[in-house]
Structure formats: structure tokens, C-alpha cells
Amino acid sequence: MLKKIINIVTTSIVSLTMVFSSFMLTTQPVMAEEGESTYSQGDKTSILTSCGDKAEDSKGAGIFCVLNIALTILTYGVGIAGTLGIVISGVMYLTARDNEQQMTKAKSRIINIVIGLAIYAVMWGFLQWILPGGALKGSS
């Protein structure tokens, strides 16, 4: 029993380390804009002024930047939640042994997670098509 708990904890730690390390590798540094700002004491600031290949003075470009940021954060959240859900359901399935009800519950959870990820992928593709330039062009 203790060996199972140690295996579960070790697997969870390794999985979480992989998820968070991939998240840390994909983040982008934030830089201040060159030149003087209109804020007090002439601090250099940059608030959504460079959003991909969009012109800085185009009307409505700021809202698309905010939508792209929100979509990126939501994508990371769905990925992390899906990964954790699969890991938890897998552990539930592995520890079920002869308990048919627990095996069925774990299988149905895995199927529901895969269906949810597929629905999110369709929604993400639709939003890529709707947003001007797509979320990927806006975040790079």
C-alpha cells in the first residue's frame, strides 16, 4: 500500500513538473517601450502598444490584444486541467483492481475529458478564424 502511494506521489510530481516547466518555456518576456511616456516622472511603460503586426494607431486593436491574452491564458488552463484530469483518472483506473464500478467511472471520466478537449479545440479554431490575425499571430 505504501509503495502505491509513493508511486502515485512520484508520478504526480513528475507530471506537474513537466506541465509547469513547459509553461515556463513558452512564456515571453515583457519589455518597456522605448521613449518617454505620458505618465508622471517620465517612466518608460508599455501597455498593449505592440500587438503583433497590427498598427499602433488602429482603432480597436487593444481589445483584440486583450482577447488574445485571455484566449492564451484559457488555453493553458484547459491544458493543465485536462492533463491533471487524465492523470487522476488514470490513477483511479490503475487502483480499481476488481472494482468494476470504479473502472467504469474512470473510463467515463477519461472519455468526458477527451470530449471536452475536442470541443475546446473546435472553439479555439473558430476563435482563430474570427479574431483578426488569429490569437497566435497576436501573441508572437
Steps between C-alpha positions, in 0.01 A plus 500: 500500500781741589675414175187597302473833680867575432454412132192722472673795669813457287296480179300808598813701580665403171184584303457837669868580447466425130185713466640800685841483335337500155291800611812684613675430168214644294459830683636815342694778674333839540699803392438870553443716194782729397444873548331718755151427624219732594499371857653685791878528530557377141504126582533272200185291467329282244137399528378294204660734246660225294253229411654289228490655154213742573562871476524683830248766405235269352165524675400199706840331495517504881190284546642237266822498702299443819297224332819333378650512850179358652489221240863411566443486878186291448690261274768446765230446764311246290825316423600481865151395609482234227841362593416485869163341423659228287765431766242479780269278291794279404595455864137425581493238222829344612393471861155356417617135492182290507262789568306518173306811605820700560646384166185610318507835680865557405435407136202735478707784651777448244244497217339819635840672522584406141157627383556826691844547344355436153225759559760750621715433191202576274424819696867602483507446123183707461649784703819483291282552196289779657778712658690715249843347459415213737616459857831342399608798289397742774705329772824450308 
